[in-house]
């Protein structure tokens, strides 16, 4: 069992910043990659950013230049620095980790989500 716990969400005005954190714990053998996704009611969950063990990153077009994903491999943590937030960024943000939980088995694990609300 792998658990992911997000923190850092909240209410912020447009143009402001937030930093999301996610810590993975439990039966972790090796984390392949981690990422952030977001979802609003009635829509599919969408990719925000991902980062692999070698710190290579991928961003959705709508956050490029504004958001930065990073990770601390030793601490099994991933972060999302969100700058110049827009009202359209309002969503529940979920942490994801693709993780080997044994030497041979891997799965995608998800956090409970943290609400980000941007007022305009």
C-alpha distances in whole Angstrom, upper triangle without the diagonal:
4,7,10,13,17,20,24,25,28,31,34,37,38,38,36,33,29,26,23,20,16,14,10,9,6,5,8,11,13,13,16,17,16,18,20,21,23,24,27,28,29,28,25,23,24,23,25,24,22,22,21,20,24,24,26,26,27,28,29,33,33,31,33,35,33,30,28,25,24,21,20,19,19,17,15,16,18,21,24,27,29,33,36,34,35,35,34,31,30,27,23,21,18,16,14,12,12,10,10,7,10,14,14,12,11,10,11,9,11,12,15,18,21,24,27,30,33,37,40
4,7,10,13,17,20,21,25,28,30,34,34,35,32,29,25,23,19,16,12,10,7,6,5,6,7,10,11,10,13,14,13,15,16,18,20,22,25,26,28,26,24,21,22,21,21,20,18,18,18,17,21,21,23,23,23,25,26,30,30,28,29,31,30,26,24,21,20,17,17,15,16,14,11,13,15,18,20,24,26,29,32,30,32,32,31,28,27,24,20,18,15,12,11,9,10,8,10,7,11,14,15,12,10,9,9,7,9,10,12,15,18,21,24,27,30,34,37
4,7,10,13,17,18,21,25,27,31,31,32,29,26,23,20,16,14,10,8,6,5,6,9,9,13,14,12,15,15,13,14,15,16,18,20,23,24,26,25,23,19,21,20,20,20,18,18,18,18,22,21,23,22,23,24,25,29,28,26,28,30,28,24,23,20,19,16,16,16,16,14,11,12,13,16,18,22,23,27,30,28,30,30,29,25,24,21,18,16,12,10,10,9,12,11,13,11,15,18,19,16,14,12,11,7,8,7,9,12,15,18,21,24,27,31,34
4,7,10,14,15,18,22,24,27,28,28,26,22,19,16,13,10,6,6,5,7,9,11,11,15,14,12,15,13,11,11,12,13,15,17,20,22,24,23,21,17,18,17,17,16,15,16,16,17,20,19,21,20,20,21,22,25,25,23,25,26,24,21,19,16,16,14,14,14,15,12,10,9,10,12,14,18,20,23,26,24,26,26,25,22,21,18,15,12,9,7,8,8,11,11,14,13,17,20,21,18,15,13,11,7,6,5,7,9,11,15,17,21,24,27,30
4,7,10,12,15,19,21,24,26,26,23,20,16,14,10,8,5,5,7,9,11,14,14,18,17,15,18,16,13,13,12,14,15,17,19,21,24,23,21,18,19,18,17,17,17,17,19,19,22,21,22,21,22,21,22,26,25,22,25,26,23,20,19,16,16,14,15,16,16,13,11,10,10,12,13,16,18,22,24,22,24,24,24,20,19,17,13,11,9,8,10,11,15,15,18,17,20,23,24,22,19,17,14,11,9,5,7,8,9,13,15,19,21,25,28
4,7,8,12,15,17,21,22,22,19,16,13,11,7,6,4,7,9,12,15,18,17,20,19,17,18,16,12,12,10,12,12,15,17,19,22,21,20,16,17,16,15,15,15,16,18,19,22,20,21,19,20,19,20,23,22,19,22,23,20,17,16,14,14,13,15,16,17,14,12,10,9,9,10,13,14,18,21,19,21,21,20,17,16,14,11,9,7,7,10,12,16,17,20,19,23,26,27,24,21,18,16,12,10,6,7,6,6,10,12,15,18,21,25
4,6,9,13,15,18,20,20,17,14,10,9,6,5,6,9,12,14,18,21,20,23,22,20,21,19,15,14,12,14,14,16,18,20,24,23,22,19,19,18,16,17,17,18,21,21,24,21,23,21,21,20,21,24,22,19,22,22,19,16,16,14,15,14,15,18,19,15,14,11,11,10,10,12,13,16,19,17,19,20,20,16,15,14,12,10,10,10,13,15,19,20,23,23,27,29,30,28,24,22,19,16,13,10,10,9,6,9,10,14,16,19,23
4,7,10,11,15,16,17,13,11,7,6,4,6,9,12,15,18,21,24,23,26,25,22,23,21,17,15,13,15,14,16,18,21,24,23,22,19,19,18,16,16,18,19,22,23,25,22,23,21,21,20,20,23,20,18,20,20,17,14,14,14,15,15,17,19,20,17,17,13,12,10,9,10,11,13,16,14,17,17,18,15,14,13,12,10,12,12,15,18,21,23,26,26,30,32,33,31,27,25,22,19,16,13,13,11,7,9,9,12,13,16,20
4,7,9,13,14,15,12,10,7,8,6,9,11,14,17,20,23,26,25,28,27,24,25,22,18,16,13,13,12,14,15,17,21,20,20,17,17,17,15,16,18,20,23,24,26,23,24,22,21,19,19,21,19,17,19,20,16,14,15,15,17,18,19,22,23,20,19,16,14,12,10,11,10,13,15,12,14,14,15,12,10,10,9,8,11,12,16,18,22,24,27,27,31,34,34,31,28,25,22,19,16,13,12,9,5,5,5,8,10,13,17
4,7,10,12,14,11,10,8,10,10,12,15,18,21,23,26,29,29,32,30,27,28,25,22,19,16,16,14,15,15,17,21,21,21,19,19,20,17,19,21,23,26,28,30,27,28,25,24,22,21,23,20,18,21,21,18,16,18,18,20,21,23,26,27,24,23,19,18,15,14,13,12,14,15,12,13,13,15,12,10,10,10,11,14,15,19,22,26,28,31,31,35,37,38,35,32,29,25,23,19,16,15,12,8,6,5,6,8,11,14
4,7,10,12,10,10,9,12,12,16,18,21,24,27,30,33,32,35,34,31,31,28,24,22,18,18,16,16,15,18,21,21,22,20,21,21,19,21,24,26,29,31,32,29,30,26,26,23,22,23,20,18,21,21,17,17,19,20,22,24,26,29,30,27,26,23,21,18,16,15,13,13,14,11,12,11,13,11,9,11,12,13,16,18,22,25,29,31,34,34,38,41,41,38,35,32,28,26,22,19,18,15,11,8,6,5,6,7,11
4,7,8,6,7,8,11,13,16,19,23,26,29,32,35,34,37,35,31,32,28,25,22,19,19,17,18,17,20,23,22,24,22,21,21,18,20,23,25,29,31,32,28,29,26,25,22,21,22,18,17,19,19,15,15,18,19,21,24,26,29,30,28,27,23,21,18,15,13,11,11,10,8,9,9,12,11,10,12,14,14,18,20,23,26,30,32,36,36,40,42,42,40,36,33,30,28,24,22,20,17,14,11,8,6,5,6,9
4,6,6,8,10,14,16,20,23,26,29,32,35,38,37,40,38,34,34,31,27,24,21,21,18,19,18,21,24,23,25,23,22,23,20,22,25,27,31,33,34,30,30,27,26,23,22,22,18,17,19,18,15,16,19,21,24,26,28,32,33,31,30,26,24,20,17,15,12,11,9,8,8,8,12,11,11,14,16,17,21,23,26,29,32,35,39,39,43,45,45,43,39,36,32,31,27,25,24,20,17,14,11,8,5,5,6
4,5,8,11,15,17,20,23,27,30,33,36,39,37,40,37,34,34,30,27,23,20,20,18,19,18,20,23,22,24,22,21,21,18,20,24,26,30,32,33,29,29,25,24,20,19,19,15,14,17,16,12,14,17,20,23,26,28,31,34,31,30,27,24,20,17,15,11,10,7,5,5,6,9,9,10,14,17,17,21,23,26,29,32,34,38,39,43,45,45,42,38,36,32,31,27,25,25,21,18,15,12,9,6,6,5
4,7,10,14,16,20,23,27,30,33,36,39,37,39,37,33,33,29,26,23,20,20,19,20,20,23,26,24,25,24,22,21,18,20,23,25,28,31,31,27,27,24,23,19,19,18,15,13,15,13,10,12,15,18,21,24,27,30,32,30,30,26,23,19,16,13,10,7,4,5,6,9,12,11,13,16,18,18,22,23,26,29,32,34,38,39,43,44,45,42,38,36,32,31,28,26,26,22,19,17,13,12,9,9,9
4,7,11,13,17,20,24,27,30,34,36,35,37,35,31,31,28,25,22,19,20,18,20,20,23,26,25,25,23,22,21,18,19,22,24,27,29,30,26,26,23,23,20,19,19,16,14,16,14,11,12,14,17,19,22,24,28,30,27,27,23,21,17,14,11,8,6,5,6,8,11,13,11,12,15,17,17,20,21,24,27,30,32,36,37,41,42,43,40,37,35,31,29,26,24,24,20,17,15,12,11,8,10,11
4,7,10,13,17,20,23,27,30,33,31,33,31,28,28,24,21,19,16,17,16,19,19,23,26,24,24,22,20,19,16,16,19,20,24,26,26,22,23,20,20,17,18,18,16,13,15,13,9,9,11,14,16,18,21,24,26,24,23,20,17,13,10,8,5,4,6,6,10,12,14,11,12,15,16,15,17,18,21,24,27,29,33,34,37,39,39,37,34,31,28,26,24,21,21,18,15,14,11,11,10,12,13
4,6,10,13,17,20,23,27,29,28,30,28,25,25,22,19,16,14,15,15,17,18,21,24,23,23,20,19,18,14,15,18,19,22,24,25,21,22,19,19,17,18,19,16,13,15,15,11,10,11,12,14,16,18,22,23,21,20,16,14,10,8,6,5,7,9,8,11,13,14,11,12,13,13,12,14,15,18,21,24,26,30,30,34,36,37,34,31,28,25,23,20,18,18,15,12,11,9,10,10,13,15
4,7,10,13,17,20,24,26,24,27,25,21,22,19,16,14,12,14,14,18,19,23,25,24,23,20,19,17,14,14,15,16,19,20,21,18,19,17,18,16,17,19,17,14,16,15,12,9,9,10,11,13,15,18,19,17,17,13,11,7,6,4,6,9,12,11,14,16,17,13,14,14,14,12,13,13,16,18,21,23,27,27,31,32,33,31,28,26,23,21,18,16,17,14,11,12,10,13,13,17,19
4,7,10,14,17,20,23,21,24,22,19,20,17,13,11,9,12,12,15,17,20,23,22,21,17,17,15,12,12,14,14,17,19,20,17,19,16,17,16,17,19,17,14,16,17,14,11,10,9,10,11,13,16,18,15,14,11,8,5,5,6,8,11,14,13,16,17,17,13,14,13,11,9,10,9,13,15,18,20,23,24,28,29,30,28,25,23,19,17,15,12,13,11,9,10,9,13,14,18,20
4,7,10,13,17,20,18,21,19,16,18,15,12,11,10,13,14,17,20,23,25,24,22,19,18,16,14,13,14,14,16,17,19,16,18,16,18,17,19,21,20,17,19,19,17,13,12,10,10,9,11,13,15,12,11,7,6,5,7,9,11,14,18,17,19,21,20,17,17,16,14,11,10,9,12,13,16,17,21,21,25,26,28,26,22,21,18,15,13,11,13,11,10,13,13,16,18,21,24
4,7,10,13,16,15,17,16,13,15,13,9,10,9,12,14,17,20,22,25,23,21,18,17,16,14,13,13,13,15,15,18,16,18,16,17,17,19,22,21,19,20,21,19,15,14,11,11,9,10,12,13,10,8,5,5,6,9,12,14,18,21,19,22,23,22,18,18,16,14,11,9,6,9,10,13,14,17,17,21,23,24,22,19,17,14,12,10,8,10,10,10,13,14,18,20,24,27
4,7,10,13,12,15,14,12,15,13,10,12,12,15,17,20,23,25,28,26,24,20,20,19,18,16,15,14,15,15,18,16,19,18,20,20,22,25,25,22,24,24,22,19,17,14,12,10,10,10,11,8,6,5,7,9,12,15,18,21,24,23,26,26,26,22,22,20,17,14,12,9,10,10,13,13,16,15,19,21,22,20,18,16,14,12,11,9,12,12,13,16,18,21,24,27,30
4,7,9,8,11,11,9,12,12,10,12,13,16,18,21,24,26,28,26,24,20,21,19,18,17,15,14,14,14,17,17,19,19,20,21,23,26,26,24,25,26,25,21,19,16,14,11,11,10,11,8,5,6,9,12,15,18,20,24,27,26,28,29,28,24,24,21,18,15,13,9,9,8,11,10,12,11,15,17,19,17,14,13,12,9,10,9,12,13,15,19,20,24,26,30,33
4,7,7,10,11,11,14,14,13,15,17,19,21,23,27,28,30,29,27,23,24,22,22,21,19,18,17,16,20,20,22,22,24,25,27,30,30,28,29,30,28,25,23,19,17,14,13,12,12,9,7,9,12,15,18,21,24,27,31,29,32,32,31,28,27,25,21,19,16,13,12,11,13,11,12,10,14,16,18,16,14,14,13,11,12,11,14,16,17,21,23,27,30,33,36
4,6,9,11,12,15,16,15,18,19,21,24,25,29,30,32,30,28,25,26,24,25,23,21,20,19,18,22,22,24,25,26,27,29,33,33,31,32,33,32,28,26,22,21,18,16,15,14,12,10,13,16,19,22,25,27,31,34,33,35,35,34,30,30,27,24,21,18,15,14,12,13,11,11,8,11,14,16,14,13,13,14,11,13,13,15,18,20,24,26,30,33,36,39
4,6,9,11,14,16,16,19,21,22,25,27,30,32,33,32,29,26,26,25,26,24,21,20,19,18,21,22,24,25,26,28,30,33,34,32,33,35,33,30,27,24,22,19,17,15,15,14,12,15,17,21,24,27,29,33,36,35,37,37,36,32,32,29,26,23,20,17,15,12,12,9,8,5,7,11,13,11,11,11,13,11,14,15,18,20,23,27,29,32,35,39,42
4,6,7,10,12,13,16,19,21,24,26,30,31,33,31,28,25,25,23,24,22,19,17,15,14,17,18,21,21,23,25,27,31,32,29,30,32,31,27,25,21,19,16,14,12,12,11,9,12,15,18,21,25,27,31,34,33,35,36,34,31,31,28,25,22,19,16,14,10,10,7,6,5,7,9,12,11,10,11,12,11,14,15,18,20,22,26,28,32,34,38,41
4,7,10,13,14,18,21,23,26,29,32,34,35,33,30,27,27,24,25,23,19,18,15,13,16,18,20,22,24,26,28,32,33,31,31,33,32,29,26,22,20,17,15,12,12,13,11,14,17,20,23,27,29,33,36,35,37,38,37,33,34,31,28,25,22,18,16,12,11,7,5,5,6,6,9,9,9,11,13,13,16,18,21,23,26,29,31,35,37,40,43
4,6,9,11,15,18,21,24,27,31,33,34,31,28,25,24,22,22,20,16,14,11,9,13,15,17,18,20,23,25,29,30,28,28,30,29,26,23,19,17,14,13,10,11,12,9,12,14,18,21,24,27,30,33,33,35,36,34,31,32,29,26,23,20,16,14,10,9,6,5,7,8,8,10,10,9,11,12,13,16,17,21,22,24,28,29,33,35,38,41
4,6,7,11,15,17,21,23,27,29,31,28,25,22,21,18,19,16,13,11,8,7,11,12,14,15,17,19,22,25,26,24,24,26,26,22,19,16,14,11,11,8,10,11,8,10,11,15,17,21,23,27,30,29,31,32,31,27,28,26,23,20,17,13,11,7,6,4,6,8,11,11,12,11,9,10,10,10,13,15,18,19,21,25,26,29,31,35,37
4,7,11,14,16,20,23,27,29,30,27,24,21,20,17,17,15,11,9,6,6,9,11,12,13,14,17,20,23,25,23,23,25,25,21,19,15,14,12,13,10,13,14,11,12,12,16,18,21,23,26,29,29,31,32,30,27,28,26,23,20,17,14,11,8,6,6,7,11,12,12,13,12,9,10,10,12,14,16,20,20,23,26,26,30,31,35,37
4,7,11,13,17,20,24,26,27,24,21,18,16,13,14,11,7,6,4,6,9,9,9,10,11,14,16,20,21,19,19,21,21,18,15,12,11,9,11,10,13,14,10,11,10,13,14,17,20,23,26,25,27,28,26,23,24,22,20,17,14,11,8,6,5,7,10,13,15,16,16,14,11,11,9,11,12,14,18,18,20,22,23,26,28,31,34
4,7,10,14,17,21,23,25,22,19,15,14,11,11,9,6,6,6,8,11,10,11,10,11,12,15,18,19,17,17,19,19,15,13,9,9,8,10,10,13,13,9,9,7,9,11,14,16,20,23,22,24,25,23,20,21,19,17,13,11,7,5,4,6,9,12,14,17,18,19,16,13,12,9,9,10,11,15,14,16,19,19,23,24,28,30
4,7,10,14,17,20,22,19,16,12,11,8,8,6,4,6,8,11,13,11,11,9,9,10,11,15,15,13,15,17,16,12,11,8,9,9,13,13,16,15,12,10,7,9,9,12,14,17,20,19,20,22,19,16,18,15,14,10,8,6,5,6,9,12,15,17,20,22,22,19,16,14,10,10,10,11,14,12,14,16,16,20,21,25,27
4,7,10,14,17,19,16,14,10,9,7,5,5,6,9,12,15,17,14,14,11,10,10,10,14,13,12,14,16,14,11,11,8,11,11,15,16,19,17,14,12,9,9,8,11,11,15,17,16,17,18,16,13,14,12,10,7,6,5,6,9,12,15,18,20,23,25,25,22,18,16,12,12,10,10,12,10,11,13,13,16,17,21,23
4,7,11,14,15,12,10,6,5,5,5,7,9,12,15,18,20,17,17,14,12,11,10,13,12,12,14,17,15,12,13,12,14,15,18,19,22,21,18,15,12,12,11,13,13,16,18,16,16,17,14,11,12,9,8,6,5,6,7,11,13,16,20,21,25,27,26,23,19,16,13,12,10,10,12,9,11,12,12,15,16,20,22
4,7,10,12,10,9,6,5,7,7,10,12,16,19,21,23,21,20,17,15,13,11,14,12,12,15,17,15,13,15,14,17,18,21,22,25,23,20,18,15,14,12,14,13,16,17,14,14,14,11,9,9,6,5,4,6,9,10,14,17,20,23,24,28,30,29,26,22,19,15,15,12,11,12,8,9,9,9,12,14,17,19
4,7,9,7,6,4,6,9,10,13,16,19,22,25,27,24,24,20,18,16,14,16,14,14,18,20,18,16,18,18,21,22,25,26,29,26,23,21,18,18,16,18,16,19,19,16,15,14,11,10,9,5,5,7,8,11,13,17,19,22,25,26,30,32,31,28,24,21,17,16,13,13,12,9,10,10,10,12,14,17,19
4,6,6,8,7,9,12,13,16,19,23,25,28,30,28,27,23,21,18,16,17,15,16,20,22,20,18,21,20,24,25,28,29,32,29,27,24,22,20,18,20,17,20,19,16,14,12,10,9,8,5,6,9,11,15,17,20,23,26,29,30,33,35,35,31,28,24,21,20,16,16,14,11,12,10,10,11,13,15,17
4,6,8,9,12,15,16,20,22,26,28,31,34,31,30,27,24,22,19,21,18,20,23,26,23,22,25,24,27,28,31,32,35,32,29,27,25,24,22,23,21,23,23,19,17,15,13,13,11,8,9,12,14,17,19,23,25,27,31,31,35,37,36,32,29,25,22,21,18,17,15,13,14,12,13,13,16,17,19
4,7,10,12,16,17,21,23,27,29,33,35,32,31,28,25,23,20,21,19,21,24,27,25,24,26,26,29,30,33,34,37,34,31,29,27,26,24,26,23,26,25,22,20,17,15,15,14,11,12,15,16,19,20,24,25,28,32,32,35,38,36,33,29,26,23,22,19,20,18,16,17,16,17,17,18,20,22
4,7,9,12,14,18,20,24,26,29,31,29,28,24,21,19,16,18,16,18,21,24,22,21,24,23,26,27,31,31,34,32,29,27,24,24,22,23,21,23,23,20,18,16,13,13,13,10,11,13,14,17,18,21,23,26,29,30,33,35,34,31,27,24,20,20,18,18,17,15,17,15,16,16,18,20,21
4,6,10,12,16,17,21,23,26,28,26,25,22,19,17,14,17,16,17,20,23,22,20,22,21,24,25,28,29,32,30,27,25,22,22,20,23,21,23,24,21,19,18,15,14,14,11,12,12,12,15,15,18,19,23,26,27,30,32,30,27,24,20,17,17,15,16,16,14,16,16,17,18,20,22,24
4,7,9,12,14,18,20,23,25,23,22,19,16,15,12,15,14,15,18,21,20,18,19,18,21,21,25,25,28,26,23,21,19,18,17,19,18,21,22,19,18,17,14,13,13,10,9,9,9,12,12,15,16,20,23,24,27,29,28,25,21,18,14,14,12,13,13,11,13,14,14,16,18,21,23
4,6,9,12,15,18,21,23,21,19,16,13,11,9,11,11,12,14,18,17,15,16,15,18,20,23,24,27,26,23,20,17,17,15,17,16,19,19,17,17,16,13,12,13,10,11,10,10,12,12,15,16,20,23,25,28,29,28,25,22,18,15,15,13,15,15,13,15,15,15,17,18,21,22
4,6,8,12,14,18,19,17,15,12,9,8,6,10,10,10,12,16,15,13,13,12,15,17,20,21,24,23,20,18,15,15,13,15,14,17,19,17,17,18,14,12,14,12,12,10,10,10,10,13,14,18,21,23,26,27,26,24,20,17,14,15,13,14,16,14,15,16,15,18,19,22,23
4,7,11,14,17,18,16,14,11,8,6,5,9,8,7,9,12,11,9,10,9,13,15,18,20,23,22,19,16,13,12,9,12,11,14,15,13,14,15,13,10,12,11,11,9,10,10,11,14,15,19,22,24,27,29,28,26,22,19,16,16,14,15,16,13,14,14,13,16,16,20,21
4,7,10,14,15,12,11,7,5,4,6,10,10,8,9,12,11,8,8,7,10,12,15,16,20,19,17,14,11,10,8,11,11,14,16,15,17,18,16,13,16,14,14,11,11,10,10,12,14,17,20,22,26,26,26,24,20,18,15,16,14,15,17,15,16,17,16,18,19,22,24
4,7,10,11,9,8,6,5,7,9,13,14,12,12,15,15,11,10,7,9,10,13,14,17,17,14,13,9,10,10,13,14,17,19,19,20,22,20,17,19,17,16,13,12,10,9,9,11,14,17,19,22,23,23,21,17,16,13,14,13,15,18,16,17,19,18,21,22,26,27
4,7,8,6,5,4,7,9,12,15,17,14,14,16,16,13,10,7,7,7,11,11,14,15,12,11,8,10,10,13,15,18,21,21,23,25,23,20,22,20,19,16,14,12,10,10,11,13,16,19,21,21,22,20,17,16,14,15,15,16,19,18,19,21,21,24,25,28,30
4,5,5,6,7,9,12,15,18,20,18,17,19,20,16,14,10,9,9,11,10,13,14,12,12,10,13,14,17,19,22,25,25,27,29,27,23,25,24,22,19,17,14,12,10,9,11,13,16,19,18,19,18,15,15,13,15,16,18,21,20,22,24,24,27,28,32,34
4,5,7,10,13,16,19,22,24,21,20,22,22,19,16,12,10,8,9,7,10,12,10,11,11,14,16,18,21,24,27,27,29,31,30,26,28,26,25,21,19,15,14,11,11,11,13,16,17,17,18,17,15,16,15,16,18,19,23,22,24,26,26,30,31,34,36
4,6,9,12,16,19,22,24,21,20,21,22,19,15,13,11,10,11,9,12,15,13,14,13,15,17,19,21,24,27,27,30,32,30,27,30,28,27,23,21,18,17,14,14,15,16,19,21,19,20,20,18,19,18,19,21,22,26,25,26,29,28,31,32,35,37
4,6,10,13,16,19,20,18,16,17,18,15,12,9,7,7,9,9,13,14,13,12,11,12,13,15,18,20,23,24,26,29,27,24,26,25,24,20,19,16,15,14,14,15,18,20,22,22,23,22,19,20,18,19,20,21,24,23,23,26,25,28,28,32,33
4,7,10,14,16,18,16,14,16,17,15,12,10,9,10,13,13,16,18,16,15,13,14,14,16,18,20,23,23,26,28,26,23,26,25,24,21,20,17,16,15,15,17,19,22,24,23,24,23,20,20,18,20,20,22,25,24,24,26,25,28,28,32,33
4,7,10,13,15,13,11,13,14,11,9,7,8,10,14,14,18,18,16,15,12,12,12,13,15,17,20,20,22,24,22,20,22,21,21,18,17,15,14,14,15,17,20,23,25,25,25,24,21,20,18,19,19,20,23,21,22,23,22,25,25,28,29
4,7,9,12,10,9,12,13,11,10,9,11,13,17,17,21,21,19,17,14,14,12,14,15,17,19,19,20,22,20,18,20,20,20,16,16,15,14,15,15,18,21,24,26,26,26,24,21,20,17,19,18,20,22,20,21,22,21,23,23,27,28
4,6,8,7,6,9,10,8,9,9,12,14,18,19,23,22,20,18,14,13,11,12,12,14,16,15,16,19,16,14,17,17,17,14,15,14,14,16,17,20,23,26,29,29,29,27,23,22,19,20,19,19,21,19,19,20,18,20,20,23,24
4,5,6,6,10,11,10,11,11,15,17,21,22,26,25,23,20,17,16,13,14,13,15,15,15,15,17,14,12,15,15,16,14,15,15,15,17,18,22,25,28,31,31,31,28,25,23,19,20,19,20,21,19,19,19,17,19,19,22,22
4,6,5,9,10,10,12,14,17,20,24,25,29,28,26,24,20,18,15,16,14,15,15,14,14,16,13,13,16,16,18,17,18,19,19,21,22,26,29,31,34,35,34,32,28,26,23,24,22,23,25,22,21,21,19,20,19,21,21
4,6,9,9,9,12,14,18,21,25,26,30,29,26,24,20,18,14,14,12,12,12,11,10,12,10,9,13,14,16,15,17,18,19,22,23,27,30,32,35,36,36,33,30,27,24,24,22,22,23,20,19,18,16,16,15,18,18
4,6,5,6,9,11,14,18,21,23,26,25,24,20,17,14,11,11,8,9,10,9,10,13,11,9,13,13,15,13,15,16,17,20,22,25,29,31,34,35,34,32,28,26,23,23,21,21,22,18,18,17,14,16,14,17,18
4,5,6,8,11,14,17,21,23,26,26,24,21,17,15,12,12,10,10,11,12,13,16,14,13,16,17,19,16,18,18,19,21,23,26,29,31,34,35,35,33,29,27,24,25,23,23,25,22,21,20,18,19,18,20,21
4,6,8,11,14,18,21,24,27,26,25,22,18,16,13,11,10,9,9,11,13,16,15,14,17,19,21,18,20,20,21,23,25,28,31,34,37,37,37,35,32,30,27,27,25,25,27,23,22,22,19,20,18,20,20
4,7,10,13,17,20,23,26,25,24,20,17,14,10,8,6,5,6,8,10,13,13,11,14,16,18,16,18,18,20,22,24,27,31,33,36,37,37,35,31,29,26,26,24,23,24,21,19,18,15,16,14,17,17
4,7,10,14,17,20,22,21,20,17,13,10,7,5,4,6,8,9,11,14,14,11,14,15,16,13,15,15,17,19,21,24,27,29,32,33,33,31,28,26,23,22,20,19,21,18,16,16,14,15,14,18,19
4,7,10,14,16,19,18,17,14,11,8,6,5,7,8,12,12,15,18,17,14,17,17,17,14,15,14,16,17,19,22,25,27,30,31,31,30,26,25,22,21,20,19,21,18,17,18,16,18,18,21,22
4,7,11,13,16,15,14,11,7,6,5,6,9,12,15,15,18,20,19,15,18,17,17,13,13,11,12,13,16,18,21,23,26,27,28,26,22,21,18,18,17,16,19,16,16,18,16,19,19,23,24
4,7,10,13,12,11,9,6,5,7,8,11,14,18,18,21,23,22,19,21,20,19,15,15,12,13,13,15,17,20,22,25,25,26,25,22,21,18,18,17,17,20,18,18,20,19,22,22,26,27
4,6,9,9,8,6,4,6,9,11,14,17,21,21,24,26,25,21,23,22,20,16,15,12,12,11,13,14,17,19,21,22,23,22,19,19,17,16,16,16,19,18,18,21,20,23,24,28,30
4,6,5,6,5,6,8,12,14,17,20,24,24,27,29,28,25,26,25,23,19,18,14,14,13,15,15,17,18,21,21,23,22,20,20,18,17,18,17,20,20,20,23,23,26,27,31,33
4,5,5,7,8,11,15,17,20,23,27,27,30,32,31,27,28,26,24,21,19,15,14,12,13,12,14,15,17,18,20,19,17,18,17,16,17,17,21,21,22,25,25,29,30,33,36
4,6,8,11,13,17,19,23,26,29,29,32,34,33,30,31,29,27,23,21,17,17,14,16,14,15,16,18,18,21,21,19,20,19,18,19,19,22,23,23,27,27,31,32,35,38
4,5,9,11,15,17,21,24,28,27,30,32,31,27,28,26,24,21,18,15,15,13,15,14,16,16,18,19,22,21,19,19,18,17,17,16,19,20,20,23,24,28,29,33,35
4,7,10,14,17,20,23,27,26,29,30,29,26,26,24,21,18,16,12,12,10,12,10,13,13,16,17,19,18,16,16,14,13,14,13,17,17,18,22,22,26,28,32,34
4,7,10,13,16,20,23,22,25,27,26,22,23,21,19,15,13,10,11,10,13,12,15,16,19,20,22,20,18,17,15,13,13,12,15,15,15,19,19,23,24,28,31
4,7,10,13,16,20,19,22,24,23,19,20,18,16,13,11,8,9,9,12,13,16,18,21,22,23,21,18,17,15,13,13,12,15,14,14,17,17,20,22,25,28
4,6,10,13,16,16,19,21,20,16,18,17,15,12,11,9,11,12,15,17,20,21,25,26,27,25,22,20,17,16,14,13,15,14,13,15,14,18,19,22,25
4,6,10,13,12,15,17,17,13,15,14,13,10,11,10,12,14,17,19,22,24,27,28,29,27,24,22,19,17,15,14,16,13,12,13,12,15,16,19,21
4,6,10,10,14,16,16,13,15,15,15,12,14,13,16,18,21,23,26,27,31,32,33,31,27,26,22,21,19,17,19,16,14,15,12,15,15,18,20
4,7,7,10,13,13,10,12,13,14,12,14,14,17,19,22,25,28,30,33,34,35,33,29,27,24,22,20,18,19,16,14,13,10,12,11,15,16
4,5,9,12,13,11,13,15,17,15,18,18,21,23,26,28,32,33,37,38,38,36,33,31,27,26,24,22,23,19,17,16,13,13,11,14,15
4,7,10,11,10,13,15,18,16,20,21,23,26,29,31,35,36,40,41,41,39,35,33,30,29,26,24,25,21,19,17,13,13,10,12,12
4,7,8,7,9,12,14,14,17,18,21,24,27,30,34,35,38,40,40,38,34,31,28,27,24,22,22,18,16,14,10,9,7,9,10
4,5,5,8,11,14,14,18,20,23,26,29,32,35,37,40,42,42,39,35,32,29,28,25,23,23,19,17,14,11,9,6,8,8
4,5,6,9,13,14,18,20,23,27,29,32,36,37,41,43,42,39,36,33,29,28,25,23,22,18,16,13,10,7,5,6,6
4,5,8,12,13,16,19,21,25,27,30,34,35,39,41,40,37,33,30,27,26,23,22,21,17,16,13,10,9,8,9,10
4,6,9,10,13,16,18,22,24,27,31,32,36,37,37,34,31,28,24,23,20,19,18,14,13,10,8,7,7,10,11
4,7,9,13,16,18,22,25,28,31,32,36,38,38,35,31,28,24,23,19,18,16,13,11,8,5,5,5,8,11
4,6,9,13,15,19,22,25,28,29,33,35,35,31,28,24,21,19,16,14,13,10,8,6,6,7,9,12,14
4,7,10,13,17,20,22,26,26,30,32,32,29,25,22,18,16,12,11,9,6,5,4,6,8,11,15,17
4,7,10,13,17,19,23,23,27,29,29,26,22,19,16,14,11,9,9,5,5,6,7,10,13,16,19
4,6,10,13,16,19,20,23,26,26,22,19,16,12,10,7,6,7,4,7,9,10,14,16,20,23
4,7,10,12,16,17,20,23,23,20,16,14,10,8,6,5,8,7,9,12,13,17,19,23,25
4,7,9,13,14,18,20,19,16,13,10,7,6,5,7,10,10,12,15,16,20,22,26,28
4,6,10,11,14,16,16,14,10,8,6,5,7,9,12,13,15,19,20,24,26,29,32
4,7,9,12,14,13,11,7,6,4,6,9,12,15,16,19,22,23,27,29,32,35
4,6,9,10,10,8,5,6,6,7,11,13,17,18,21,24,25,29,31,35,38
4,5,7,7,5,4,7,9,10,14,16,20,21,24,28,29,33,35,39,41
4,7,8,6,6,8,10,10,14,16,19,21,24,28,30,33,36,39,42
4,5,5,7,10,13,14,17,20,23,25,28,31,33,37,39,43,46
4,6,8,12,15,16,20,22,26,28,30,34,36,39,41,45,48
4,7,11,14,16,20,23,26,28,31,34,36,39,42,45,48
4,7,11,13,16,19,22,24,28,31,33,36,39,42,45
4,7,9,13,16,19,21,24,27,29,33,35,39,41
4,6,10,13,16,18,21,24,26,30,32,36,38
4,7,10,13,15,18,21,23,26,28,32,34
4,7,10,12,15,18,20,24,27,30,33
4,7,8,12,15,17,20,23,27,29
4,5,9,12,15,18,21,24,28
4,7,10,13,16,20,23,26
4,7,10,13,16,19,22
4,7,10,13,16,20
4,6,10,13,16
4,7,10,13
4,6,10
4,7
4
